[in-house]
């Protein structure tokens, strides 16, 4: 057992408008209360579309809900002539705690490379946001036995300019298991989380390696999350589709913390 508080982060992707977000967050808070999930047993976050953040902030802060929230991306720039970009300062002013950086869909759909991802990590830290850095291999790397080297190279290149990541979460998301119904085995998740933690110890020091939370992401469900989180190196999950329904997400969270 470790002292790292489990983090269950629901990535809504491009789902739920701001009115739907209010309903979902309210129902999630009620479901967590009914399941007796407290802030002390797990940190639960929703990572919502930009247009939902203000509504979620008002609800969470106004009703003092036991939830955290954040965004799914941010700009590498603090401000300027960057049409459509969102500054980390804007997110920080809205009370966001987390921001996803380098999700596989951003890498593939928007051609974000490790260098850009690294600049976004820097931007998040500069604005007192906790980056959830996403790394993970495709099916090609997995089948060629290159999955560990590929994933650690993503870590190395994305954190090359980060001297000491005071607040950092790393999410291992095997690309071949996102939205496909396929899930890495518990052993797969343990292997990669252990490799990432070992890399953190070499790149920084043992204290950074011990304090950094490593999540698994990739078709996580209430039925498989418990086995995945039995690893001493897996500290939670980055949850996609299962986080869209508050009752399902609450069941997943309960399964995660009651090992």
N, C-alpha and C positions, 0 to 999 in steps of 0.2 A: 504494500500500500504506500501511496505517496501523499504529500500535502497539497498536491495540485487539485484545485476545485474543478470537477467536471464541467465542461462547457458544451452545451447543446445549442447549436446555432442553426436556425431555419432560414435557408436561402430561398426566398419566394420567387426569385428570377422575375420574369415579366408577367406576374400574376397579381391580382387584387388591386383595384383602384382605391383611392383614399377612403371612400365610404365602406367598402368591403374590408379594408384594413382595420377600421375601428371595430367592426363586428368580430373579426377573427381574433384580434388581440384581447378583446373583452372575454370571449369564450375560452381562449387559451388560459387566461388568468384564472377563470372560474374552475376550469378543469384541473389546473395545477393545485389550486386550493383543495379541491375535492380529493385529489391524490396525495395531499399532504406533502407536496414538494416545496421546500422552503429555499430561501436564498443561501442558506448554509449547506444545503445538500447538493445544489447544482446551480450553475449560472446559465440561465436560459435567455437566448437572444433571438430577435427576429431581424433579418437583413432584408430590407424592403426597398421597393422602387423609390427613386428620388421624390416623386410626387406624393408619396405616402408619409414621408418622414415627419412633417409638421403635425399631421393628425395623430400619428403614433406618439410623438413627443408629448402633445397636450394630454392624451389619455394616460400614458404611463406616469408622467409627472403629476398630473392633476389627481389621479386616483391612487397614487403611490403603489403602483403595481410591481410585483417582484420580477420584473423583466428588464432586460437591456435591449437596445436596438442599434442598428447601424445601417450602412449603405453597402451597395454591391460593387462600387467602383469609385474612383476619384481621379482627378486630374493630377498630372505630375507638376502642374503649374499652380502657384498660389493665387494668381490673378492675371488679367490681361486679355488680349484679343484672341480668345480661344472659344469660338462659338460652340455652344452645346456642352462644354466641359463644366465640371462641378469642382470647385476648390475644396480642399480639405478644411479650410477655414470656415466655409459655409456649413459643412457637416458638424464641425466642432461647435459652432454657435447654436446648432439645433440639438445639442446634447448627445450626439452620437458617441458611442463608446468604441464601436468596431467598424471596420471597412474591409471588404473582400478585395484582395489584390491578386491579379494573375490567374483568375479562374480560367479553366480550360476553354470555356466558351468565349471569353474575351481574347484568349490567345488565338483561337481558331477563327472566330468570326471577325475580329478586328486586328488580326496579325500582330498582336503584342508579343514582343520578344523579351528575353530575360533582362536585357538592359533597361527597357522601358518599365518592366515590372519592378526592377530595383529602384528606379527613380520614383515610382509611386509608393513603394515602401518608405522611402525617405520622406516623401511628402506627408504620408500618414503620420509618421513619428514626429515630424516637425510641427504638426497641428494637434499633437497629444491624442491621436487616435491609435487604437490597437489594430495593426494590420493583421488580417488572416491571410497569410501567404499560401496560395494554392500551388501544389506541385504534384506531379504524377505522370506516369508513362502511358503511351498508347499500346494497343495490342501488339504492334510490331516489336516494340522494345521488350515487352513482356515475353513474347515467344522466342526472341533472340537471346534471352537471358541478360539483357542490358538494362533491365528496369531499375536496379539499384544505382548503377553508375549514372544513368540518365537523370534520375530524380535528384540525386545529390549534386549533379552539375547544375540543375535548376536552382537549388538552394545556394550554391556557391556563387553563381553569377548574379542572382537577385540580391544577395546580401553582401556583395563584394565591397560596397562603399559604406556599409553599416558597421561602425566600430563596436558598439555595444548596444544590442537591441533590448532596451529596458522593458519594453512591452512588445511581445511578439507571440503570435499563434501561427503554427504551421499546419495546414490541412493537406494530408495525403489523399489525393483523389485520382485513383487509376482511371484514366480517360475511358477505357474500354468498359467500365462498370457504371458510367453515368447515363441514366435514362435508358439503359438497355435491358434492365431486369437482371443483369449479371452482377454478382457481388464477389469481391475478393474474399477469400477465406479468412477466418480469424488468424490463421498462421501467416497469411500474406500481409495482413494489416500489422501484425506484431513485428514481422521481419522488417518492414519498411520503417515503422516508427522507431524501432531499435536502431536501425542504421542512421536515421536522421538525428536521433539523440546523440549517438556516437559522433556524428559529424559536428554537431553543435559543440560538443566537448573539445574537439580538436580545433575547431575554428575560433572558439571563444574560450570558455573554461567550463569546469564542472558545474559551477553555480548557474550559469546560463542554461546549460543542458538540463539541469534538474528543475529549473523554474519554468521553462518554456513548455506550454501545452501543445500537444500534437493530437490532431483530430483525424478521424477517418471520414472520408466522404465518397459516396458512390453507391446509389441504390440502398441506402440505409432504411431499415423498416423496424417496427416494434419486434418482429419475429427474429431478427438477426443481430440487433444492436448489443444485446447482453453478451453474447459469445464474443463479439469483436472487442468489447470493452473489458474483457477479462485480462487482456494484456496489461502488464504494469506500465507499458509505454504509451498506451492509447488513452487519452484524457477526455474523449468526447467525440462528437460527430458534427460534421457539416451536412445538414439534412436538406435535400431538395424536395421532391414531390410529397413526401410524407409530412412535411411541415405546413403544407397548405391547408390541411384540415386540422383544426385545433384539438379535437378529441384524439385523432391518430397521433399527433405530435406529442400530446400529453402522455399517451400510453408508451410511446417510444422513450420519453424522458424518464418515466417511472421505471421502465425496464433497464435503463442505463444506470440508475443510481442505487438500485436495490439488488446488488450483487451479493 
